[in-house]
Amino acid sequence: MNPHIVKFKTEDSFYVYSSILNDIFFLNKEQYDALDNISFRDQDIASSELVKSLRLDINPIRMKCYLRPHEIEDELNNSLRQLLLNTTEDCNLRCHYCINSGNYRYFRRYSRKKMNLVIAKKAADYFIQKSNNQSLLGISFYGGEPLLNFDLILNTVNYINGRTNKSKIYSVNTNGTLLNNDIIKFFVENNFVITFSLDGPKCINDRYRKYIDNRGTFDTITNNLRSIYDYSHDYFKSNIFIKAVITPPYSYERILTFFRNDNLVSKAAYVGVGYVKDNDCSVKFDKYDEEDFNGDLRYIKNEIFNYFLSKPKINDKNILYNFKIKSFVPIINRQRGFIDFMNEFIYVPGICLPGKRKLFVDCDGNYHMCEKIEQSIPIGNVNSGIDVKKVKELINKYCELGESDCCNCWAKRLCGLCFANAIRGGKIDISFKREYCIRQRQDILNNLIMYVSILEKRNDAFENLRECAIQ
């Protein structure tokens, strides 16, 4: 079968998706059944566009970066967007699924290590210097639990405010247990975006988000959220973000109901989600039997159908949007049509330019491409800056190792996998990435099926989201 297409069906109809055209075509059953054995010369398979794409002997054999080498250097010298300071490797919690819990083979464990102000200032100076083309600077504080090193946050913010008059967005990712009135006042005065970790109602949050002594965290977190709301309703509604980590059993209905209806958390500016990373993980999650699993799938499918069939306006505060709807955006906004260069090569899908979008600084002052990736491949440090040569080598190696897989994958124009899905044990591990590829293709296929199923019921269901930017 042509490696650039995938066929699928709904309850009533038959379809094929072509990555060469990045489009979906309706088939009758005879055409659908014949598709597996079609030759490139067959004339009567479906629409003229699809016939053309099937007859083209397209075989891209190279994958390369969307930026030329000199453009990479220019971007890293002038267009850095966000500085992320890892204030400490310590934490006052021991969340079972945490990437630094010791339950993940290739990630660091908690330690007492903290960043000092000298490193923070050097990182800030470099970031400001290399952000000439940016009018808005993002500065974020991570951990561990960053509030264990709050003095560093305070002093770094004061330093940066004195170094540049550019507009800034400060943010902090916190477990939400250590706030007090002085910290709240400082965050409000500096217009911080505060992202709290909260996984849902008490019975769900406290399964895995625990103190060292195994106590749950829900009551402390919600009390601190209440303190911010009481301090300033407007600030809470504009600057409080909540991040829920979804773990099996997913319990979608209880989680969505909580974030939609709780008198306090429903007022937050934004609720985002992440799914627990389970590769190379020794965590034993609660039992997820087949009945629960199928119930979750039915519930979320109905929610998605109801969402789109109501022809919604774009609303990224909607918790369902961040759970599932966002994953439809690449399909909704896909660039249809054949691209001439695909006769020879494809641009690497998914990846960003390491260091540009996020420059993550560890406690020792080493630069990394992202906070989501194991800290085994630094791309520079606060003393020597970003190693542009190493960044280019990483991109080239990623392209080289993934070239055959990606060039011959039907999902290449809808794929969002990146370095975070490929780095393991201090190297780009293609076998590790392939584990994610299997899941990604299945997720994309499921979304394609749901997408056309919704269009069968309402052909204008996606119009209001057509221009929605990928978050």
C-alpha positions in Angstrom: 0.0 0.0 0.0 1.1 3.6 -0.7 3.0 4.7 2.5 1.7 8.2 2.1 -1.9 7.4 2.6 -4.1 5.9 5.3 -7.7 4.7 4.9 -10.3 4.8 7.5 -14.1 4.6 7.9 -16.9 6.0 10.1 -20.2 4.2 10.8 -21.6 5.3 7.5 -18.7 6.2 5.1 -15.2 5.4 3.8 -12.3 7.7 3.5 -8.6 8.0 2.7 -6.1 10.7 4.0 -3.2 11.6 1.7 -0.2 13.2 3.2 1.0 14.2 -0.2 -2.1 16.4 -0.5 -2.7 16.8 3.2 -6.3 16.2 2.5 -9.2 13.7 3.1 -11.1 12.1 0.3 -14.5 10.3 0.4 -14.5 6.8 -1.2 -17.3 4.3 -2.0 -16.8 0.8 -0.6 -15.4 -0.7 -3.8 -12.8 2.0 -4.0 -12.0 1.6 -0.3 -11.5 -2.2 -0.7 -9.4 -1.8 -3.8 -7.1 0.8 -2.3 -4.7 -1.7 -0.7 -3.8 -3.1 -4.1 -3.9 -0.1 -6.2 -1.0 0.7 -8.6 0.1 4.3 -9.3 -1.4 4.0 -12.8 -5.0 3.2 -11.8 -7.3 5.8 -13.2 -10.7 5.2 -11.5 -10.0 5.1 -7.8 -11.5 8.3 -6.6 -11.3 12.1 -7.2 -9.0 13.5 -9.8 -6.8 15.1 -7.1 -6.4 11.8 -5.3 -5.7 9.9 -8.6 -3.0 12.4 -9.3 -1.4 12.0 -5.9 -1.5 8.2 -6.2 0.0 8.3 -9.7 2.9 10.6 -8.7 5.8 8.5 -7.8 6.6 10.6 -4.7 9.4 9.3 -2.7 11.1 12.0 -0.5 14.3 10.5 0.8 15.7 13.4 2.8 14.5 15.3 5.9 15.9 18.7 6.8 15.4 21.7 9.1 13.0 24.4 8.0 15.8 27.0 8.7 19.1 27.3 6.8 22.3 27.2 8.9 22.8 31.0 8.8 19.2 31.5 9.8 19.6 29.2 12.9 22.6 31.3 14.0 20.7 34.6 13.4 17.6 33.3 15.4 19.8 32.2 18.3 21.7 35.5 18.4 18.7 37.8 18.2 15.3 36.1 18.8 15.3 34.2 22.1 11.8 34.2 23.5 11.7 32.7 26.9 14.2 32.2 29.8 13.5 29.4 32.2 15.4 29.3 35.4 15.5 26.1 37.4 15.7 27.7 40.8 16.2 24.4 42.7 16.2 20.7 42.3 14.6 20.3 45.8 10.8 19.8 46.4 8.7 19.6 49.5 6.4 17.1 47.8 6.9 13.6 46.5 4.3 13.3 43.8 4.4 9.7 42.6 4.4 10.5 38.9 6.9 13.4 39.0 9.7 13.1 36.4 12.2 13.7 39.2 10.8 11.2 41.7 13.4 8.6 41.0 10.7 6.5 39.2 12.1 7.4 35.8 15.3 5.8 34.6 16.9 8.7 32.7 15.8 11.7 34.7 17.6 13.3 37.7 16.3 12.8 41.2 15.5 15.4 43.8 18.5 17.0 45.4 19.2 20.0 47.7 20.9 21.9 44.9 19.9 25.5 44.3 20.7 28.1 41.7 22.6 31.1 43.0 22.1 34.7 42.0 25.4 34.9 40.0 24.2 32.3 37.6 20.7 33.8 37.4 22.2 37.2 36.5 24.5 35.8 33.9 21.6 33.9 32.3 19.4 37.0 32.4 22.1 39.2 30.8 22.7 36.7 28.0 18.9 36.3 27.4 18.3 40.1 27.2 21.3 40.5 24.9 20.1 37.7 22.5 16.4 38.9 22.4 16.9 42.0 20.2 14.1 41.1 17.9 11.6 40.4 20.6 9.4 43.1 22.0 8.0 40.9 24.8 10.3 38.8 27.0 9.2 35.7 28.9 11.0 34.9 32.2 9.9 31.7 34.0 10.9 30.0 37.3 10.9 26.3 37.7 11.9 23.6 40.1 11.7 21.3 42.0 9.5 23.6 43.8 10.7 27.1 42.9 9.3 28.8 46.1 11.9 26.9 48.1 14.3 29.5 46.6 12.0 32.5 46.6 14.8 34.9 47.4 16.4 34.1 44.1 13.1 34.8 42.3 12.7 38.1 44.0 16.3 39.3 43.4 16.3 38.1 39.8 13.1 39.9 39.0 14.4 43.1 40.6 17.7 42.7 38.6 15.9 42.2 35.2 13.5 45.1 35.9 16.6 47.3 36.3 18.3 46.0 33.2 15.6 46.4 30.5 12.5 48.5 29.8 11.1 45.9 27.4 7.7 44.4 28.3 8.0 41.2 30.3 5.8 38.3 31.3 7.0 36.7 34.5 5.7 33.2 35.4 6.2 30.6 38.0 5.2 26.9 38.0 4.5 25.9 41.6 2.9 23.0 43.5 0.9 25.7 45.3 1.7 24.7 48.9 4.2 27.4 50.0 2.5 30.7 49.2 2.1 33.3 51.9 0.8 36.9 51.9 4.3 38.4 51.1 4.8 36.1 48.2 1.3 36.7 46.8 1.9 40.5 47.1 5.1 40.3 45.2 3.6 38.2 42.4 0.6 40.5 42.0 2.9 43.6 42.0 5.0 42.1 39.2 2.0 40.7 37.3 3.2 37.1 37.5 1.3 34.3 35.8 1.2 31.6 38.4 0.6 28.1 37.2 -0.6 25.8 40.0 -0.4 22.1 39.9 -3.9 20.6 40.7 -5.1 17.4 39.1 -8.8 17.6 39.9 -11.1 17.1 42.9 -9.6 16.0 46.2 -10.2 12.2 45.6 -8.2 12.4 42.3 -5.6 15.0 43.2 -4.5 13.3 46.4 -3.9 9.9 44.8 -0.5 11.0 43.6 0.1 14.6 44.6 1.4 14.1 48.1 3.7 15.5 50.8 6.8 13.6 51.8 4.8 12.2 54.7 2.2 10.9 52.2 -0.5 13.5 53.1 -2.6 14.8 50.2 -2.1 18.4 49.0 -5.6 19.4 47.8 -6.7 21.3 50.9 -3.5 23.4 51.1 -3.5 24.2 47.4 -7.2 25.3 47.3 -6.7 27.4 50.5 -3.8 29.2 48.8 -5.9 29.7 45.7 -8.6 31.2 47.9 -6.1 33.5 49.4 -5.1 34.9 46.0 -8.7 35.2 45.0 -9.5 37.2 48.2 -6.4 39.4 47.6 -7.6 40.3 44.1 -10.5 38.9 42.1 -9.3 40.5 38.9 -5.7 39.1 39.3 -7.1 35.6 39.9 -9.2 35.7 36.8 -6.5 36.9 34.6 -3.2 35.5 35.9 -4.0 32.2 37.7 -3.3 29.2 35.5 -3.9 25.6 36.6 -2.1 22.6 35.2 -3.7 19.1 35.7 -1.7 16.0 35.1 -3.9 13.3 33.9 -3.2 9.8 35.1 -4.9 6.4 34.6 -7.7 5.8 35.4 -8.5 9.1 33.7 -11.9 9.8 35.2 -12.6 12.5 32.6 -16.1 13.2 33.8 -15.2 13.9 37.4 -12.2 16.0 36.4 -14.1 18.1 33.8 -17.0 18.5 36.1 -14.7 19.8 38.9 -12.9 22.4 36.7 -16.1 23.6 35.1 -18.3 23.8 38.3 -16.1 24.4 41.3 -16.8 27.8 42.7 -13.2 28.7 43.0 -11.1 27.0 40.3 -13.7 27.6 37.6 -12.7 31.3 37.9 -9.1 30.7 37.0 -7.8 32.3 33.8 -6.8 29.0 32.2 -6.8 25.3 32.8 -4.3 23.2 30.9 -3.5 19.5 31.0 -0.6 17.2 30.6 -0.6 13.4 30.5 1.8 11.4 32.7 5.0 10.3 31.0 5.0 6.5 31.4 8.1 5.5 29.3 10.8 4.0 31.4 8.6 4.6 34.5 8.3 2.3 37.5 5.2 3.9 38.9 2.3 1.6 39.5 -0.9 3.5 38.7 -4.4 2.7 40.0 -6.1 -0.2 38.2 -7.8 0.9 35.0 -10.2 -1.9 34.0 -11.8 -2.2 30.5 -15.2 -1.0 31.7 -13.6 2.2 33.1 -11.5 2.7 30.0 -14.4 2.3 27.6 -16.6 4.6 29.8 -13.9 7.3 29.6 -13.7 7.0 25.9 -17.5 7.2 25.4 -17.7 10.2 27.7 -15.0 12.2 26.1 -16.2 11.3 22.6 -19.7 12.6 23.4 -18.2 15.8 24.9 -16.1 16.4 21.8 -19.1 15.9 19.5 -21.3 18.2 21.5 -18.6 20.8 21.6 -18.1 20.9 17.8 -21.8 20.4 16.9 -22.6 23.5 18.9 -20.3 25.5 16.5 -18.3 27.0 19.4 -16.3 30.2 19.5 -12.6 29.9 20.1 -12.2 29.6 23.9 -8.9 28.2 25.2 -10.1 28.7 28.7 -12.6 25.9 28.1 -11.1 22.9 30.0 -12.4 20.5 27.3 -10.5 22.6 24.7 -7.2 21.9 26.5 -8.0 18.3 27.2 -8.8 17.2 23.7 -10.1 19.9 21.3 -6.6 21.5 20.8 -5.4 18.3 19.2 -7.8 18.8 16.3 -6.2 22.2 15.3 -3.5 20.7 13.0 -6.3 18.9 11.1 -8.6 21.9 11.0 -5.8 24.3 9.9 -3.8 22.0 7.7 -2.3 23.5 4.5 -3.9 21.5 1.8 -2.2 20.7 -1.5 0.9 19.2 -3.1 4.2 20.9 -2.3 6.8 20.6 -5.1 9.8 20.0 -2.9 8.2 16.8 -1.5 9.5 15.1 -4.7 12.9 15.3 -2.9 12.6 16.0 0.8 10.3 17.0 3.7 10.9 19.5 6.4 11.3 18.0 9.9 7.9 18.1 11.6 7.2 19.0 15.2 10.5 20.3 16.4 11.3 23.8 17.5 14.7 25.5 17.3 16.5 24.4 20.5 17.2 27.4 22.7 15.0 29.9 20.9 11.5 29.2 22.1 12.8 28.1 25.5 16.2 28.5 27.1 16.2 26.3 30.2 19.0 26.9 32.7 19.8 24.3 35.3 21.1 25.1 38.8 24.8 24.8 37.6 24.2 27.3 34.8 24.1 24.8 31.9 21.7 25.6 29.0 19.2 23.0 27.8 16.6 23.1 25.0 13.5 22.5 27.2 12.3 21.8 30.7 10.6 18.6 29.5 13.8 16.8 28.3 16.3 15.0 30.4 19.2 17.2 31.2 21.7 15.0 29.5 22.5 17.1 26.3 23.3 20.6 27.3 23.5 23.2 24.5 25.8 25.7 26.3 26.2 27.5 29.6 26.0 30.9 31.2 29.8 31.5 30.6 30.1 30.6 27.0 26.5 31.1 25.7 24.6 28.8 23.4 26.7 26.4 21.4 25.3 27.1 18.0 27.4 24.3 16.4 26.0 21.8 18.8 22.4 22.9 18.1 23.0 22.4 14.4 24.4 19.0 15.1 21.4 18.0 17.2 19.0 19.0 14.4 21.0 17.2 11.7 21.3 14.1 13.8 17.6 14.1 14.6 16.9 14.5 10.8 19.4 11.8 9.9 18.1 9.2 12.4 14.4 9.9 11.7 14.6 10.4 8.0 13.5 7.0 6.8 10.7 6.8 9.3 9.3 10.3 8.7 9.7 10.4 4.9 7.6 7.2 4.7 5.0 8.0 7.3 1.5 8.9 6.3 1.2 11.3 9.4 4.2 13.5 8.6 2.2 16.6 7.8 0.1 16.4 11.0 2.8 15.2 13.4 3.8 17.1 16.5 6.6 14.9 17.9 9.8 16.6 18.9 13.1 16.2 20.7 11.3 15.5 23.9 10.0 12.3 22.3 13.4 11.2 21.0 16.1 11.9 23.6 16.9 9.1 26.1 20.1 8.3 27.9 22.0 11.3 26.6 21.4 10.6 22.9 18.8 10.7 20.2 17.3 7.2 20.5 15.2 6.4 17.4 13.8 3.2 19.0 12.5 5.3 21.9 11.0 7.8 19.4 9.2 5.0 17.6 7.3 4.1 20.7 5.8 7.6 20.5 5.3 7.4 16.7 3.0 4.4 17.2 0.9 6.4 19.7 1.0 9.6 17.6 -0.3 7.8 14.5 -3.1 6.2 16.4 -4.1 9.5 18.0 -4.0 11.3 14.6 -6.1 8.5 13.0 -8.6 8.6 15.8 -8.9 12.4 15.4 -9.3 12.0 11.6 -12.2 9.6 12.2 -13.8 11.9 14.7 -13.2 14.9 12.5 -15.1 13.5 9.4 -17.7 12.0 11.7 -18.5 15.4 13.0 -18.5 16.9 9.5 -21.0 14.2 8.4 -23.4 15.7 10.9 -22.6 19.4 10.5 -20.4 20.5 7.6 -19.6 24.0 9.1 -18.8 22.6 12.6 -15.2 23.7 12.5 -15.5 27.2 10.9 -15.1 29.2 14.1 -11.9 27.3 14.9 -10.5 27.5 11.4 -8.1 30.4 12.3 -7.3 29.1 15.8 -3.5 29.1 16.4 -1.9 26.0 17.7 -1.2 26.6 21.4 
